[in-house]
Amino acid sequence: MRRLVQGNEAVFRGAVAAGASYYAGYPISPSTEILNIASGWATEHPEFGFLQAEDEIASANSVIGASLAGAKAFTATSGPGFSLMQEAIGYAQKVGVPSVFVDVQRVGPATGMPTMPGQGDIAQVRYGSSGDYTPIAFYPNSVAEAFLMATNAFNAAEESRSPVILLSDTFVAHLNEVVDLDELAAGVTVAPRELTPLARNGDGEPRFFAGVLMYEHGPNAGEPATADADEYLRQFYAAKHRHLEVANRYALYQHGWNTEASTLVICYGIVSRVAAPLAPDYALFRPIRIHPMLTDELRAVADRYEEIVVIEANDGQYADMAELALRRDVKRIPLLGGRISLEAVNAGLDRVLGGGPSEPPVPEPPAERAPRAPLGIG
């Protein structure tokens, strides 16, 4: 049945369609609807586990524990909570815990602007925890895509044996569109849970989950390997190559609008929706798989364009990645402070394509008390 569905609801329903059976979370705008929906779902479906934890750290670790016990588990938060979860995410990367972390972004850092949209966690997804790891992350721009990327996130988590990040933002999360979730669910392929729950592992198949480097095979299995660089290399590259192999199955992006234009616009998430009226005059590259970077796919289309402009609601986080991947300068239009509007996009294009700076003009502070600006416009 086609009905009006919110982006946050679509994420939860996509998770359930992918086999999710446990949710732990803590309320934080603009992700709280996912917590609320999970609570109601658990009331009606006793087989679905639900925990409103005392904070984001407990939520993340509860999800990891549930996954180790055999459940497909997930949580949802926003930037400040995602920061608190980073140690747990790094642990899950090291131990190899299939799980999904939903980050509904808002303006940061810290508490920032809790009700305003942002895209400031792109780099945090890649580098938020300590050490080296290879995260997989998706970022939809519609309600239907939020459902489908939630299912992809769970499948990729199972296939890579790692935590996968599903990014969103205030506007995508609270977007309402008419979709048929049952029809979408009918087309979903669900990756099975293949890891044996820890409590059921037999003598011949040990699992190690201390977080420190340990020998996992051979005559020293079960002993610490914290001073053995050779063992580190074996484990690190095995995980990296597994994650990259899985990511290649999800090389999701959109190359469209006027592909014969002279300027390529790179944008993602809600910014790609706001910028849609640019379609007659610009080409579009929209990464849906944000991490690992779609280097080959972007290089395959970028050479034909005279100018490349990255428009994003942060101070150039994806632009840095694109510049490194393409080995050429890209122009940047940062949409900051929650001001994601077509007017700001057009002003930025006029500025940077005319030879001006990336930074927008900053208004002088008011001399007297001013009324609050309308949400999303001021």
RAZI-V446125 format. One record per pair of residues at least 4 apart in sequence whose ideal C-beta (glycine too) atoms are under 8 Angstrom apart, sorted by the first residue. I is the first residue (numbers start at 0). J is the second residue. D is the distance in Angstrom with one decimal. If there is no record, write none. Layout:
i = (I I)
j = (J J)
d = (D D)
//
This chain:
i = (0 0 1 1 1 2 2 2 2 3 3 3 4 4 4 4 4 4 4 4 4 5 5 5 5 5 5 5 6 6 6 6 6 6 6 6 6 6 6 7 7 7 7 7 7 7 7 7 7 7 8 8 8 8 9 9 9 9 9 9 9 9 10 10 10 10 10 10 10 10 10 10 11 11 11 11 11 11 11 12 12 12 12 12 13 13 13 13 13 13 13 13 13 14 14 14 14 14 14 14 15 15 15 16 16 16 16 16 16 16 16 17 17 17 17 17 17 17 17 17 18 18 18 18 19 19 19 19 19 19 20 20 20 20 20 20 21 21 21 21 21 21 21 21 21 21 22 22 22 22 22 22 22 22 22 22 22 22 23 23 23 23 23 23 23 23 23 23 23 23 24 24 24 24 24 24 24 24 24 24 24 25 25 25 25 25 25 25 25 25 25 26 26 26 27 27 27 27 27 27 28 28 28 28 29 29 29 29 29 29 29 29 29 29 30 30 30 30 30 30 30 30 30 30 31 32 32 32 33 33 33 33 34 34 34 35 36 37 37 37 38 38 38 39 40 40 40 41 41 41 41 48 48 48 50 50 52 52 52 53 54 54 55 55 55 55 55 55 55 55 56 56 56 56 56 57 58 58 58 58 58 59 59 59 59 59 59 59 60 60 61 61 61 62 62 62 62 62 62 63 63 63 63 63 63 63 63 64 65 65 66 66 66 66 66 66 66 67 67 67 67 67 68 68 68 69 69 69 69 69 71 71 71 71 71 72 72 73 73 73 73 73 74 74 74 74 75 75 75 75 76 76 76 76 76 76 76 77 77 77 77 77 77 78 78 78 78 78 78 78 78 78 78 78 79 79 79 79 79 80 81 81 81 81 81 81 82 82 84 84 85 85 85 85 86 86 86 87 88 88 88 88 88 89 89 89 89 89 89 90 90 90 91 91 91 91 91 92 92 92 92 92 92 93 93 93 94 94 94 95 95 95 96 96 96 97 97 97 97 97 97 97 97 98 98 98 99 99 99 99 99 99 99 99 100 100 100 100 101 101 101 101 102 102 102 102 102 102 103 103 103 103 103 104 104 104 104 104 104 104 104 104 104 105 105 105 105 105 105 105 105 105 106 106 106 106 106 106 106 106 106 107 107 107 107 108 111 111 112 112 112 114 114 115 115 115 115 115 116 116 116 116 116 116 116 116 117 117 117 117 117 117 118 118 118 118 118 118 118 118 118 119 119 119 119 120 120 121 121 121 121 121 121 121 121 122 122 122 122 123 124 124 124 124 124 124 125 125 125 128 131 132 132 132 133 133 133 133 133 133 134 134 134 134 134 134 134 135 135 135 135 135 135 135 135 135 135 135 135 135 135 136 136 136 136 136 136 136 137 137 137 137 137 137 137 137 137 137 137 137 137 138 138 138 138 138 138 138 138 138 139 139 139 139 139 139 139 139 139 140 140 140 140 140 140 140 140 140 141 141 141 141 141 142 142 142 142 142 143 143 143 143 144 144 145 145 145 146 146 146 146 146 147 147 147 148 148 148 149 149 150 150 150 151 151 151 152 152 152 152 153 153 153 153 154 154 154 154 155 155 155 155 155 155 155 156 156 156 156 157 157 157 157 158 158 158 159 159 159 159 159 160 160 161 161 164 166 166 167 167 167 168 168 168 168 169 169 170 170 170 170 170 171 171 174 178 179 180 181 182 183 195 195 195 195 195 196 197 197 200 200 200 205 205 205 207 207 207 209 211 211 212 212 212 212 212 212 212 213 213 213 213 214 214 214 214 214 214 214 214 215 215 216 219 224 224 227 228 229 230 231 232 233 234 235 236 237 238 239 240 241 242 242 243 243 244 245 246 246 246 246 249 250 250 250 251 251 251 252 252 252 252 252 252 252 252 253 253 253 253 253 254 254 254 254 254 254 254 255 255 255 255 256 256 256 256 256 256 256 256 257 257 257 257 257 258 258 259 260 260 260 260 261 261 261 262 262 262 262 262 262 262 262 262 263 263 263 263 263 263 263 263 263 263 264 264 264 264 264 264 264 264 264 265 265 265 265 265 265 265 265 265 265 265 265 265 266 266 266 266 266 266 266 266 267 267 267 267 267 267 267 268 269 269 269 270 270 270 270 270 270 270 271 271 271 273 273 273 273 274 274 274 274 276 277 277 277 277 278 282 282 284 284 284 286 286 286 286 288 289 292 292 292 293 294 294 295 296 297 297 297 297 298 298 298 300 301 301 301 306 306 307 307 307 307 307 308 308 308 308 308 308 308 309 309 309 309 309 309 309 309 310 310 310 310 311 311 311 311 311 311 311 312 312 312 312 312 313 313 313 314 314 315 315 315 315 316 317 318 318 318 319 320 321 321 322 322 322 322 325 330 330 330 331 331 332 332 332 332 332 332 333 333 333 333 334 334 334 334 334 334 335 337 337 338 338 338 338 339 339 340 340 340 341 342 343 343 344 345 346 346 347 347 348 349 350 350 350 351 351 351 365 371 372 372 373)
j = (179 181 177 178 179 177 178 179 180 175 176 177 8 9 12 142 175 176 177 178 180 9 32 142 172 173 174 175 10 139 141 142 145 167 171 172 173 174 175 11 29 30 32 33 36 75 103 167 172 173 12 32 33 36 13 142 143 145 146 149 178 180 14 33 75 101 145 146 149 165 167 172 15 22 33 36 37 40 149 16 146 149 180 184 17 145 146 147 148 149 150 183 187 19 22 73 99 149 150 153 19 40 47 146 149 150 180 183 184 187 189 71 149 150 152 153 154 187 189 190 71 153 189 192 47 71 72 73 99 153 46 47 48 70 71 72 47 48 49 62 65 66 70 71 72 73 33 34 37 41 47 48 49 50 72 73 74 75 49 50 51 52 57 58 59 61 62 65 72 74 30 33 34 37 50 51 52 58 74 75 76 34 51 52 53 54 55 57 58 76 80 31 34 51 31 55 76 77 79 80 77 105 113 114 77 103 105 113 114 116 168 169 172 173 34 75 76 77 80 101 102 103 167 172 35 36 172 173 37 75 101 103 38 51 75 39 40 41 47 49 42 49 51 43 44 47 49 45 47 48 49 65 70 72 58 61 57 58 61 57 58 83 59 74 76 79 80 81 83 84 60 83 84 86 87 61 62 74 76 80 84 63 74 83 84 87 88 100 64 87 65 72 74 66 72 73 74 98 100 67 72 87 90 91 94 96 98 68 70 72 70 71 72 91 96 97 98 94 96 196 197 208 196 197 198 192 194 195 196 199 97 153 156 157 192 98 99 98 99 100 101 153 84 99 100 101 100 101 102 103 80 81 84 100 101 102 103 81 102 103 104 105 113 82 102 104 105 107 108 111 117 119 120 123 83 107 109 110 111 84 85 100 102 120 123 127 123 127 88 100 89 123 127 128 90 128 129 91 92 100 127 128 162 93 127 128 129 130 132 94 96 210 95 96 98 161 162 128 132 134 161 162 238 130 132 210 207 208 210 160 161 238 160 161 162 156 157 159 160 161 162 192 194 156 162 163 149 152 153 156 162 163 164 165 162 163 164 165 149 164 165 167 120 124 164 165 166 167 167 168 169 171 172 116 117 118 119 120 166 167 168 169 312 111 112 113 114 115 116 117 168 169 111 112 115 116 117 119 335 336 337 111 117 119 120 119 115 117 117 336 337 169 374 169 336 337 374 375 168 169 170 269 312 337 339 375 168 169 312 313 335 337 168 267 268 270 311 312 313 316 317 123 312 313 316 124 166 125 166 289 311 313 316 317 320 126 127 316 319 127 134 136 164 166 289 290 134 136 290 132 235 161 238 239 238 239 242 243 246 291 161 162 163 164 242 290 291 152 155 156 159 161 163 164 242 245 246 249 288 290 291 163 164 165 166 288 289 290 148 151 152 155 163 164 165 166 249 251 287 288 289 148 165 166 167 267 268 286 287 289 144 145 147 148 165 167 171 268 287 144 171 267 268 269 271 272 285 287 145 171 174 176 272 146 174 175 176 178 147 176 178 183 148 287 149 167 171 150 178 180 183 184 151 183 187 152 165 287 153 165 154 187 189 155 249 251 156 163 164 165 157 163 189 190 158 188 189 190 159 163 190 245 246 248 249 160 161 162 163 190 191 192 193 190 245 248 163 241 242 245 246 194 241 238 242 290 268 289 171 172 268 172 268 269 312 173 337 174 269 272 339 375 268 269 269 183 183 184 185 186 187 199 200 201 204 206 200 206 208 204 205 206 215 220 221 213 215 221 213 223 225 223 224 225 227 230 231 234 221 222 223 224 219 220 221 222 223 224 227 230 220 234 220 224 230 231 231 232 233 234 235 236 237 238 239 240 241 242 243 244 245 246 291 247 291 248 249 250 288 290 291 288 288 293 296 286 287 288 284 285 286 287 288 293 296 297 271 283 284 285 287 258 282 283 284 285 296 300 278 282 283 285 260 264 277 278 279 281 282 283 278 279 280 281 282 282 300 282 280 281 282 304 304 305 306 280 281 282 304 305 306 307 308 352 281 282 283 284 300 301 304 306 307 308 274 277 281 282 283 284 308 309 310 283 284 285 286 297 307 308 309 310 317 318 321 329 270 271 274 283 285 309 310 311 271 285 286 287 289 311 317 312 273 312 339 274 310 311 312 334 339 344 275 283 285 339 340 341 344 283 310 341 344 341 281 283 344 348 283 300 304 297 300 301 292 293 297 317 293 317 297 320 324 297 298 324 299 300 301 321 324 325 302 324 325 304 307 325 327 330 352 321 325 327 329 330 329 330 331 332 348 351 352 315 317 318 321 329 330 331 332 332 334 344 347 315 316 317 318 332 333 334 333 334 335 337 339 317 333 335 333 335 319 331 333 357 320 321 322 329 331 323 324 325 329 326 327 328 329 329 351 352 357 351 357 344 347 348 350 351 357 347 357 358 359 338 339 340 343 344 347 359 374 375 343 375 376 377 343 375 344 375 376 345 346 347 359 348 349 350 359 351 359 352 353 355 356 359 355 356 357 369 377 376 377 377)
d = (6.3 6.6 5.4 6.7 4.6 6.6 7.6 7.7 8.0 5.2 7.3 5.7 5.4 5.4 7.7 5.3 6.9 6.6 7.5 5.2 6.3 7.0 6.5 7.1 7.5 6.4 7.0 5.3 6.7 8.0 8.0 5.2 4.9 6.5 4.8 4.7 6.4 4.6 7.8 6.8 7.8 6.8 3.9 5.0 7.2 7.8 7.2 7.7 4.7 7.1 6.1 6.7 8.0 5.8 6.1 4.7 7.1 4.2 4.2 7.2 7.1 7.0 6.5 6.0 7.2 5.9 5.1 7.2 4.9 6.7 6.8 7.8 6.6 8.0 5.2 4.7 6.2 7.2 7.7 6.3 6.0 7.7 5.2 7.6 6.4 6.8 3.9 6.6 7.2 2.9 4.9 7.8 8.0 3.9 7.8 5.6 6.8 5.0 7.8 6.4 5.5 7.1 7.9 7.4 7.8 5.6 8.0 7.7 4.3 5.2 7.5 6.9 6.6 4.3 7.7 3.5 6.4 6.8 5.6 7.8 4.8 6.6 5.3 7.4 8.0 4.8 7.0 5.7 7.6 6.4 6.7 5.7 6.3 4.8 5.7 7.4 7.3 4.0 7.5 7.1 4.2 7.8 4.1 7.1 4.0 7.6 7.8 7.6 4.0 7.5 7.5 7.2 5.4 7.4 7.2 6.0 6.7 8.0 7.6 4.2 7.8 5.3 7.5 4.5 7.9 3.9 5.2 7.1 7.2 5.5 7.7 6.9 4.4 6.9 7.7 6.7 6.8 5.1 4.9 5.6 7.0 7.5 6.9 5.4 7.3 5.5 5.2 7.5 5.2 7.1 6.5 4.5 5.6 7.6 6.4 7.4 5.5 4.9 7.0 4.9 6.6 7.0 4.9 6.2 6.3 5.1 6.0 7.8 7.0 8.0 7.9 4.4 5.1 6.3 7.1 4.3 5.7 5.3 7.9 6.5 7.9 3.9 7.8 6.7 6.2 6.0 7.3 8.0 6.2 4.1 6.5 7.8 6.4 6.7 6.7 6.7 6.1 6.3 7.8 5.5 6.8 5.8 7.0 6.7 5.7 5.8 7.5 7.6 4.8 7.0 3.5 6.5 6.5 7.9 7.5 5.5 3.8 4.3 5.8 5.2 7.1 7.0 6.3 7.9 5.4 7.9 3.7 7.6 4.2 5.4 6.5 5.2 6.8 7.7 6.8 6.0 6.5 4.8 7.3 7.8 7.3 6.6 6.2 7.6 4.0 3.7 6.8 7.3 6.3 5.2 6.3 7.9 7.9 6.4 4.4 6.3 4.9 5.3 7.7 6.4 7.7 6.1 6.9 5.3 7.9 5.1 6.2 6.4 4.4 4.0 6.1 7.2 4.6 7.9 5.0 5.7 4.8 8.0 6.3 7.0 5.0 6.5 5.3 6.8 6.8 6.6 8.0 8.0 3.5 7.8 7.2 6.0 7.9 7.5 6.3 5.5 7.7 6.4 3.9 7.0 6.6 7.5 7.6 7.8 6.0 6.9 7.8 3.8 7.8 6.6 3.3 5.2 6.6 7.4 7.1 6.2 7.4 6.7 6.7 5.1 6.5 5.2 7.9 6.6 7.1 5.8 5.9 4.4 7.4 6.9 7.4 6.4 5.4 7.6 7.0 6.9 6.4 6.1 7.6 6.4 7.3 7.2 4.6 6.0 6.6 7.3 7.0 7.1 5.6 6.5 6.3 7.5 4.2 4.6 6.5 6.5 7.8 6.3 6.5 6.4 6.9 5.3 5.3 6.5 8.0 3.0 5.6 6.5 6.9 6.1 7.8 5.1 7.7 3.9 5.9 7.0 4.3 6.8 4.1 7.2 5.9 6.4 7.6 7.8 7.6 5.7 7.6 4.8 6.4 4.2 6.3 7.0 7.4 7.3 6.3 4.2 4.9 7.7 5.6 6.9 7.7 7.2 6.8 6.0 4.6 7.5 7.5 4.8 5.6 5.6 7.2 5.5 7.8 6.0 5.8 7.5 5.3 7.3 7.8 7.8 4.7 6.7 5.5 7.2 6.1 7.3 5.5 7.1 4.5 6.5 6.9 8.0 4.6 7.2 5.2 5.6 6.3 5.1 6.6 6.9 4.6 7.3 8.0 6.2 6.5 5.9 7.2 6.1 6.5 5.4 7.4 5.5 4.5 3.8 4.6 7.2 4.0 6.9 7.7 6.3 5.2 4.0 6.5 5.0 7.6 7.3 7.8 7.4 7.6 6.9 5.5 6.9 6.9 6.5 7.1 2.8 7.3 7.4 4.6 3.7 4.7 6.2 6.4 5.7 5.6 7.3 6.6 7.6 5.0 6.6 7.9 6.6 6.1 7.6 5.9 7.0 5.3 4.0 5.0 7.5 8.0 7.7 7.2 4.5 7.2 6.0 7.0 7.3 7.8 6.4 7.5 6.4 4.1 5.5 7.9 5.7 8.0 4.6 7.8 4.1 5.9 4.9 5.0 6.9 7.0 5.8 6.2 7.9 5.5 6.9 6.6 8.0 7.4 7.9 7.0 4.7 4.2 6.4 7.9 6.4 7.3 7.4 7.5 6.1 7.7 5.2 7.9 7.9 5.1 7.9 6.1 6.9 4.8 7.3 6.2 6.7 5.3 7.4 7.4 6.2 7.1 6.9 4.0 7.4 5.9 7.2 4.6 4.2 4.3 5.9 5.7 7.9 7.5 7.6 5.6 6.8 7.3 7.1 6.1 5.7 6.8 7.5 7.9 4.1 7.3 5.4 5.0 7.3 6.3 4.9 3.5 4.5 7.3 4.4 8.0 7.0 6.5 7.5 6.8 6.0 6.4 7.0 5.4 6.3 5.0 5.4 7.1 7.9 6.8 7.5 7.2 6.4 7.4 7.0 5.8 7.2 4.1 5.4 6.5 7.1 4.8 6.3 5.8 7.4 6.4 6.7 6.5 7.0 7.2 6.2 5.2 7.8 6.4 6.5 7.6 6.2 6.0 7.0 6.8 5.9 6.3 4.9 7.4 5.9 5.8 7.7 6.3 4.6 7.5 4.5 6.7 7.5 7.8 7.1 6.2 7.2 6.9 4.0 5.7 4.9 8.0 5.5 7.4 7.7 5.9 7.8 6.4 6.7 4.3 4.1 7.0 6.1 7.0 5.6 4.5 7.4 7.1 5.9 4.8 4.1 7.7 6.6 7.1 7.4 6.0 7.4 6.9 6.3 4.8 4.9 7.4 6.6 5.5 5.2 7.2 6.2 7.9 6.0 4.1 7.8 6.9 7.7 6.1 5.1 7.8 6.8 6.6 6.0 6.5 7.3 7.0 5.4 5.4 8.0 6.7 7.8 7.6 5.7 6.9 5.3 6.6 5.3 7.6 6.4 6.5 4.7 5.8 7.0 6.2 6.1 5.6 7.1 4.6 5.3 7.3 6.4 5.8 7.0 6.7 6.7 5.7 5.6 4.1 5.2 6.8 5.3 7.9 4.9 7.8 6.2 6.2 7.1 5.6 7.4 4.2 7.3 6.7 6.4 6.6 6.4 5.8 6.0 6.2 6.4 6.1 5.9 6.4 6.2 6.3 6.2 6.6 6.1 7.6 6.5 6.4 7.6 7.3 7.4 6.6 7.9 5.1 5.3 6.3 6.3 6.0 7.9 3.8 4.8 6.6 6.1 5.1 5.6 7.0 5.5 5.5 7.9 7.8 6.5 7.4 4.1 7.0 6.7 7.4 6.8 5.5 7.9 8.0 5.3 7.8 7.5 5.1 7.8 7.4 7.6 6.9 4.2 7.8 5.8 5.5 4.1 6.4 5.9 6.3 6.3 5.8 4.9 7.9 7.6 6.0 5.1 4.8 7.6 6.4 4.6 6.7 7.9 5.3 6.9 6.1 6.7 4.3 7.4 6.2 7.1 7.3 4.6 7.5 5.9 7.2 6.3 4.0 7.2 4.9 7.3 6.6 6.3 4.7 6.8 5.5 7.4 5.3 7.9 6.1 7.8 4.8 7.5 7.5 7.8 6.6 7.1 4.5 7.2 7.0 7.8 5.9 7.5 4.3 4.7 5.5 7.3 6.4 7.1 4.4 6.3 5.7 5.4 5.3 7.4 6.8 7.1 7.0 7.8 6.2 7.7 6.2 5.9 5.6 6.0 6.0 6.6 6.1 7.7 7.0 7.0 4.8 5.5 6.6 5.8 6.5 8.0 6.1 7.1 5.2 6.0 4.6 7.8 7.1 7.8 7.3 7.8 6.4 6.2 6.2 7.6 7.9 5.2 7.7 7.5 6.2 7.5 7.8 5.2 5.7 5.4 6.2 4.3 6.3 7.3 5.6 6.6 5.8 6.6 7.3 6.7 6.4 7.8 6.1 5.4 7.8 6.4 6.6 7.1 7.1 7.4 4.5 6.9 6.9 4.5 7.4 6.2 6.8 6.3 7.3 7.1 5.8 3.8 5.7 5.5 7.3 5.5 7.1 4.4 6.8 5.9 6.7 7.3 6.8 5.3 6.9 7.7 6.9 6.8 7.6 4.5 7.0 7.9 5.4 7.7 6.5 7.4 4.9 6.7 5.7 4.7 6.1 7.1 7.3 6.1 6.2 5.6 4.6 6.5 6.2 5.9 5.3 7.8 7.1 6.6 5.0 6.9 4.3 7.1 7.0 7.0 4.2 6.8 3.4 6.8 7.8 6.1 6.8 7.9 6.4 7.3 7.5 5.8 5.0 7.9 5.5 7.2 7.5 7.9 7.7 6.4 5.1 7.5 7.4 7.2 7.0 6.7 7.0 6.8 6.0 6.2 6.2 6.2 7.4 6.5 6.4 6.3 7.0 6.2 6.7 5.5 5.8 4.0 7.1 7.1 6.0 7.6 6.1 4.4 7.3 6.2 1.8 5.9)
//
